[in-house]
Amino acid sequence: MAVSFVTTSPEEEEAKPKLGLGNIQTPLIFNPSMLNLQPNIPNQFIWPDDEKPSIDVPELDVPLIDLQNLLSDKDYYTSASPSSTLEASRQISEACKKHGFFLVVNHGISEKLISDAHEYTSRFFDMPLSEKQRVLRKPGESVGYASSFTGRFSTKLPWKETLSFRFCDDKSRSKSVQDYFCDALGHGFEPFGKVYQEYCEAMSSLSLKIMELLGLSLGVNRDYFRDFFGENDSIMRLNYYPPCQKPDLTLGTGPHCDPTSLTILHQDHINGLQVFVENQWRSIRPNPKAFVVNIGDTFMALSNDRYKSCLHRAVVNSESERKSLAFFLCPKNDRVVKPPTELLDSITSRRYPDFTWSMFLEFTQKHYRADMNTLQAFSDWLTKPKK
């Protein structure tokens, strides 16, 4: 199955006319409750034939990493049996060389916290559009509410709404998420902020433990990546995919690789996540007791291409809404991204130039629509002589 992906910059997209539902040239508003009253979905949401979704695809065989023995103590790798740690790092290494996806279970995150995070996601997206637009994502920024990407692109729009906000693992900004909800939406949203503050703290802690396993699997000192991401400046995203009357024509999220370092995703019970492996789309079945973990472009650069950032997308359906919680682990904004010396030798050359996360994030928000070539395009852009 041949797949082609066309990339255009936001500047090129903005130059194109935006059409409303009729013949009046007005910006399109993504309001699914209104759009689903129309006999057809707007052309902006219809994807090219070679990128249209396949709903019924085979399931991807991803390893299930049991963290129970590894997380049972504060110094969990000391208390864990060497064989269980070795097996976990071996499974992760195999998956990350092939496609970068694996599941973690017995992760220590309470079911109530996960349930509350999903509940408040539903509450937010159930609000009237005008209320959600109070935290509208501004052009060039990575935080706030986005109703599809109608303000950024005018073709191949995703059938979804998102709310993104930053999490800083910085003791001087210990309530950054809680403050965001109160400052942006008012003190009535303090319960939202408390839940997502706790959720992000749990995700940050879990991601650092996974980073130790990744370090071990790469033959790097187990503390190396944990220390590198110790003061992470990460992004939390709430995803909402409404039902669509023409799910065979559109996508909830287009094919892309995450530009971030590590993604920890919790899906609800509705199928939707698909991964492109061996020239074929495959689904990852929802598992309420598991988190889906995948490598992003920034960690691919940190591993000097040993581990892969894999193309994935989300499909929608006509019957059910779908929600997911995505925590994107990112380095501190000014931290220089370069592989550790253990991954370099006289034979293995550097694949990517030094960069900071803030530079890469700006590139994805202002210059390039994320796809399977984002990291290489960024590297080319970075090394190209500036006029």
Secondary structure per residue as TSV (DSSP state, phi and psi in degrees):
chain	resnum	aa	ss	phi	psi
A	1	M	-	360.0	114.4
A	2	A	-	-83.0	135.8
A	3	V	-	-128.9	129.0
A	4	S	-	-118.5	146.6
A	5	F	-	-128.9	123.0
A	6	V	-	-100.1	127.5
A	7	T	-	-114.2	131.6
A	8	T	-	-130.1	149.3
A	9	S	-	-77.2	158.8
A	10	P	H	-56.8	-34.5
A	11	E	H	-64.0	-40.6
A	12	E	H	-67.2	-39.5
A	13	E	H	-66.2	-41.3
A	14	E	H	-64.6	-25.4
A	15	A	T	-73.1	-16.9
A	16	K	S	-81.9	147.7
A	17	P	-	-67.5	142.2
A	18	K	-	-101.9	126.8
A	19	L	-	-106.9	139.7
A	20	G	-	-83.6	-160.9
A	21	L	S	-76.7	-21.1
A	22	G	S	-109.4	-147.6
A	23	N	S	-93.0	-1.5
A	24	I	S	-80.3	130.5
A	25	Q	-	-82.0	88.9
A	26	T	-	-131.9	153.8
A	27	P	-	-59.1	138.4
A	28	L	-	-77.4	133.7
A	29	I	-	-103.2	125.0
A	30	F	-	-86.6	100.1
A	31	N	-	-129.8	92.0
A	32	P	H	-58.4	-32.0
A	33	S	H	-64.1	-29.0
A	34	M	H	-87.2	-41.5
A	35	L	H	-63.4	-32.6
A	36	N	T	-75.5	-5.0
A	37	L	T	-85.1	-12.7
A	38	Q	S	-84.0	149.7
A	39	P	S	-67.2	-26.3
A	40	N	S	-134.9	156.4
A	41	I	-	-83.9	151.2
A	42	P	-	-58.2	149.8
A	43	N	G	-58.4	-28.9
A	44	Q	G	-62.1	-21.9
A	45	F	G	-95.6	-3.8
A	46	I	-	-88.1	122.1
A	47	W	-	-89.5	156.0
A	48	P	-	-57.5	154.7
A	49	D	G	-55.6	-38.8
A	50	D	G	-77.8	-2.4
A	51	E	G	-120.3	0.3
A	52	K	-	-62.8	150.0
A	53	P	-	-74.4	152.9
A	54	S	-	-113.0	112.6
A	55	I	S	-73.7	-42.6
A	56	D	S	-95.6	91.1
A	57	V	-	-121.8	156.5
A	58	P	-	-66.0	156.2
A	59	E	B	-82.3	143.8
A	60	L	-	-85.2	132.3
A	61	D	-	-84.4	101.3
A	62	V	-	-112.4	143.0
A	63	P	-	-68.1	145.9
A	64	L	E	-103.8	108.3
A	65	I	E	-93.5	115.4
A	66	D	E	-88.8	114.6
A	67	L	-	-93.0	0.2
A	68	Q	T	-57.0	-49.9
A	69	N	T	-70.7	-23.6
A	70	L	T	-86.0	-21.4
A	71	L	S	-111.9	15.4
A	72	S	S	-78.1	-11.7
A	73	D	S	-141.1	162.4
A	74	K	T	-59.3	-46.2
A	75	D	T	-96.3	70.6
A	76	Y	H	-65.8	-30.3
A	77	Y	H	-76.7	-24.8
A	78	T	H	-72.4	-40.9
A	79	S	H	-79.2	-26.2
A	80	A	S	-72.7	153.3
A	81	S	-	-70.0	140.5
A	82	P	H	-56.0	-34.4
A	83	S	H	-67.8	-38.6
A	84	S	H	-69.7	-38.6
A	85	T	H	-66.1	-43.6
A	86	L	H	-62.7	-42.2
A	87	E	H	-66.7	-40.9
A	88	A	H	-62.9	-45.3
A	89	S	H	-67.6	-33.1
A	90	R	H	-66.3	-44.7
A	91	Q	H	-62.6	-42.1
A	92	I	H	-64.6	-43.5
A	93	S	H	-59.5	-45.6
A	94	E	H	-62.6	-44.2
A	95	A	H	-67.3	-41.0
A	96	C	H	-73.1	-25.4
A	97	K	H	-75.9	-27.3
A	98	K	H	-91.5	-51.7
A	99	H	T	-147.0	-9.6
A	100	G	S	81.6	11.7
A	101	F	E	-117.6	138.4
A	102	F	E	-154.6	166.0
A	103	L	E	-111.2	147.7
A	104	V	E	-122.2	134.6
A	105	V	E	-125.1	168.2
A	106	N	S	49.8	49.5
A	107	H	-	-88.6	-9.5
A	108	G	-	88.3	-0.2
A	109	I	-	-88.2	129.1
A	110	S	-	-67.2	143.4
A	111	E	H	-62.4	-34.2
A	112	K	H	-64.3	-42.0
A	113	L	H	-63.1	-43.4
A	114	I	H	-62.8	-44.3
A	115	S	H	-62.0	-43.7
A	116	D	H	-62.7	-40.3
A	117	A	H	-63.0	-40.0
A	118	H	H	-68.3	-40.0
A	119	E	H	-61.8	-44.9
A	120	Y	H	-72.2	-25.4
A	121	T	H	-63.4	-45.3
A	122	S	H	-61.8	-42.7
A	123	R	H	-61.7	-42.1
A	124	F	H	-65.0	-50.5
A	125	F	H	-74.1	-13.8
A	126	D	T	-79.0	-11.3
A	127	M	S	-68.8	156.7
A	128	P	-	-58.7	150.5
A	129	L	H	-55.1	-40.7
A	130	S	H	-62.0	-33.3
A	131	E	H	-70.5	-44.0
A	132	K	H	-64.5	-34.1
A	133	Q	G	-70.9	-6.7
A	134	R	G	-63.9	-24.6
A	135	V	G	-116.4	38.9
A	136	L	B	-58.9	135.2
A	137	R	-	-69.1	127.3
A	138	K	-	-85.6	152.1
A	139	P	T	-54.5	133.3
A	140	G	T	84.0	-3.7
A	141	E	-	-105.8	161.2
A	142	S	S	-109.5	1.9
A	143	V	-	-120.4	155.0
A	144	G	E	114.5	-176.0
A	145	Y	E	-89.9	134.9
A	146	A	E	-128.1	122.9
A	147	S	E	-95.0	99.8
A	148	S	T	56.0	-149.8
A	149	F	T	-124.6	43.9
A	150	T	T	-63.6	-25.7
A	151	G	T	-83.1	-10.2
A	152	R	T	-113.9	-41.4
A	153	F	-	-123.9	160.5
A	154	S	S	-124.5	2.1
A	155	T	S	-136.0	160.4
A	156	K	S	49.4	49.2
A	157	L	-	-76.9	143.0
A	158	P	-	-81.7	145.0
A	159	W	S	-88.9	77.8
A	160	K	-	-164.8	165.4
A	161	E	E	-123.1	148.2
A	162	T	E	-138.7	154.6
A	163	L	E	-130.0	121.7
A	164	S	E	-118.7	144.1
A	165	F	E	-152.5	156.4
A	166	R	E	-85.2	150.0
A	167	F	E	-127.5	124.5
A	168	C	E	-111.3	117.7
A	169	D	-	-84.1	69.3
A	170	D	-	-135.2	121.3
A	171	K	G	-59.0	-27.6
A	172	S	G	-76.6	-12.8
A	173	R	G	-129.0	56.4
A	174	S	T	-69.7	-18.6
A	175	K	T	-121.9	39.6
A	176	S	H	-61.2	-38.5
A	177	V	H	-73.0	-45.9
A	178	Q	H	-60.3	-42.0
A	179	D	H	-64.2	-36.7
A	180	Y	H	-60.7	-47.7
A	181	F	H	-65.3	-42.0
A	182	C	H	-68.3	-43.0
A	183	D	H	-70.0	-39.4
A	184	A	H	-84.2	-34.1
A	185	L	H	-120.1	-10.0
A	186	G	-	105.7	163.8
A	187	H	G	-68.4	-15.4
A	188	G	G	-64.7	-16.7
A	189	F	G	-99.7	13.7
A	190	E	H	-58.6	-40.3
A	191	P	H	-59.0	-37.3
A	192	F	H	-58.7	-50.4
A	193	G	H	-60.6	-39.2
A	194	K	H	-65.2	-43.0
A	195	V	H	-64.0	-47.4
A	196	Y	H	-75.1	-26.4
A	197	Q	H	-62.7	-47.6
A	198	E	H	-65.4	-40.2
A	199	Y	H	-64.0	-45.4
A	200	C	H	-64.4	-38.8
A	201	E	H	-62.4	-40.5
A	202	A	H	-66.4	-40.6
A	203	M	H	-66.7	-39.5
A	204	S	H	-63.1	-44.3
A	205	S	H	-63.0	-44.1
A	206	L	H	-64.2	-41.7
A	207	S	H	-65.5	-34.0
A	208	L	H	-68.9	-34.3
A	209	K	H	-68.6	-38.8
A	210	I	H	-65.1	-35.2
A	211	M	H	-62.0	-33.7
A	212	E	H	-63.8	-43.1
A	213	L	H	-63.7	-39.6
A	214	L	H	-63.4	-40.7
A	215	G	H	-61.8	-46.8
A	216	L	H	-60.3	-40.9
A	217	S	H	-67.8	-23.6
A	218	L	H	-94.7	-2.4
A	219	G	T	77.8	23.4
A	220	V	S	-103.2	152.8
A	221	N	-	-47.8	131.6
A	222	R	T	-61.9	-22.9
A	223	D	T	-86.9	-10.2
A	224	Y	H	-59.1	-57.7
A	225	F	H	-73.4	-31.2
A	226	R	H	-60.6	-44.7
A	227	D	H	-67.8	-37.9
A	228	F	H	-60.4	-37.8
A	229	F	T	-101.1	12.7
A	230	G	T	-57.6	-39.5
A	231	E	T	-111.2	65.0
A	232	N	-	-73.4	152.2
A	233	D	E	-119.9	82.1
A	234	S	E	-99.8	176.9
A	235	I	E	-128.3	132.0
A	236	M	E	-108.0	135.8
A	237	R	E	-133.1	129.8
A	238	L	E	-97.2	123.6
A	239	N	E	-109.9	133.6
A	240	Y	E	-130.6	121.3
A	241	Y	E	-112.7	101.9
A	242	P	-	-70.5	159.8
A	243	P	-	-59.4	150.1
A	244	C	-	-133.9	132.5
A	245	Q	S	-73.5	-11.2
A	246	K	-	-131.2	62.7
A	247	P	T	-67.0	-15.7
A	248	D	T	-80.7	-4.8
A	249	L	T	-107.7	-16.5
A	250	T	-	-131.9	176.9
A	251	L	-	-131.3	148.0
A	252	G	S	-74.4	-40.4
A	253	T	E	-141.4	131.3
A	254	G	E	-72.0	166.4
A	255	P	E	-60.1	127.6
A	256	H	E	-161.8	161.8
A	257	C	-	-107.9	140.4
A	258	D	-	-69.1	126.3
A	259	P	S	-73.4	-12.4
A	260	T	S	-76.5	-169.8
A	261	S	S	-92.3	-48.9
A	262	L	E	-146.0	134.3
A	263	T	E	-112.4	129.8
A	264	I	E	-115.7	112.7
A	265	L	E	-115.5	134.4
A	266	H	E	-115.3	120.0
A	267	Q	E	-92.9	151.7
A	268	D	-	-78.2	-158.9
A	269	H	S	-88.1	3.5
A	270	I	S	-97.5	130.7
A	271	N	-	-63.0	146.4
A	272	G	-	-176.8	-30.7
A	273	L	E	-78.2	129.3
A	274	Q	E	-131.9	144.3
A	275	V	E	-123.5	139.8
A	276	F	E	-94.9	106.0
A	277	V	E	-131.5	132.0
A	278	E	T	52.2	47.3
A	279	N	T	63.4	30.1
A	280	Q	E	-150.4	141.0
A	281	W	E	-78.6	136.4
A	282	R	E	-135.6	149.3
A	283	S	E	-96.9	154.5
A	284	I	-	-113.4	110.3
A	285	R	-	-64.4	137.0
A	286	P	-	-61.8	138.8
A	287	N	-	-136.0	106.0
A	288	P	T	-60.9	-20.6
A	289	K	T	-93.2	0.8
A	290	A	-	-124.1	154.4
A	291	F	E	-106.3	138.5
A	292	V	E	-86.0	126.5
A	293	V	E	-117.2	134.2
A	294	N	E	-141.5	151.0
A	295	I	E	-76.0	140.3
A	296	G	-	-108.1	174.0
A	297	D	H	-57.2	-39.6
A	298	T	H	-65.2	-38.0
A	299	F	H	-74.3	-29.3
A	300	M	H	-60.4	-38.7
A	301	A	H	-68.8	-39.7
A	302	L	H	-63.7	-32.6
A	303	S	T	-88.3	3.2
A	304	N	T	55.7	41.7
A	305	D	T	77.5	6.1
A	306	R	S	-69.3	-35.8
A	307	Y	S	-109.4	145.5
A	308	K	-	-106.5	139.1
A	309	S	-	-92.0	118.3
A	310	C	-	-103.3	145.6
A	311	L	-	-65.9	131.9
A	312	H	E	-147.5	167.1
A	313	R	E	-154.6	173.5
A	314	A	E	-127.4	135.3
A	315	V	-	-104.8	161.1
A	316	V	-	-117.8	174.9
A	317	N	-	-141.3	171.6
A	318	S	S	-92.2	-7.8
A	319	E	S	-103.8	-41.0
A	320	S	-	-130.2	145.1
A	321	E	-	-75.3	159.5
A	322	R	E	-137.1	140.7
A	323	K	E	-128.7	150.5
A	324	S	E	-149.3	155.0
A	325	L	E	-115.2	120.2
A	326	A	E	-120.0	121.4
A	327	F	E	-107.1	120.3
A	328	F	E	-104.6	106.1
A	329	L	E	-72.5	129.2
A	330	C	-	-134.3	152.4
A	331	P	-	-69.3	169.2
A	332	K	-	-57.1	141.5
A	333	N	T	-52.0	-37.4
A	334	D	T	-97.5	7.0
A	335	R	-	-72.3	130.3
A	336	V	E	-78.5	126.0
A	337	V	E	-90.9	113.1
A	338	K	-	-156.4	148.2
A	339	P	-	-69.0	149.9
A	340	P	-	-66.2	157.2
A	341	T	G	-61.8	-26.3
A	342	E	G	-62.9	-22.0
A	343	L	G	-97.1	8.9
A	344	L	-	-123.6	143.2
A	345	D	-	-152.8	-172.8
A	346	S	S	-66.8	-21.3
A	347	I	S	-92.6	-38.4
A	348	T	S	-91.6	108.7
A	349	S	-	-88.2	164.8
A	350	R	-	-67.6	131.7
A	351	R	S	-89.2	-26.8
A	352	Y	S	-137.4	149.2
A	353	P	-	-73.9	163.9
A	354	D	-	-60.0	143.4
A	355	F	E	-156.2	166.0
A	356	T	E	-106.9	156.7
A	357	W	H	-61.3	-37.6
A	358	S	H	-62.4	-35.5
A	359	M	H	-67.3	-43.4
A	360	F	H	-67.5	-42.1
A	361	L	H	-61.1	-43.9
A	362	E	H	-61.9	-38.7
A	363	F	H	-60.3	-44.0
A	364	T	H	-72.4	-24.6
A	365	Q	H	-90.1	-25.8
A	366	K	H	-118.4	-20.8
A	367	H	T	-125.1	-13.8
A	368	Y	-	-154.7	134.1
A	369	R	-	-86.4	119.9
A	370	A	-	-54.0	132.7
A	371	D	S	-150.4	-157.6
A	372	M	T	-77.8	-9.7
A	373	N	T	-114.5	15.4
A	374	T	H	-57.7	-49.1
A	375	L	H	-63.7	-42.3
A	376	Q	H	-67.2	-39.9
A	377	A	H	-63.7	-39.1
A	378	F	H	-65.0	-43.3
A	379	S	H	-61.8	-42.1
A	380	D	H	-64.2	-42.1
A	381	W	H	-64.5	-38.2
A	382	L	H	-69.1	-37.2
A	383	T	H	-93.0	-7.8
A	384	K	S	-70.1	133.1
A	385	P	-	-58.2	130.9
A	386	K	-	-83.7	138.5
A	387	K	-	-75.4	360.0
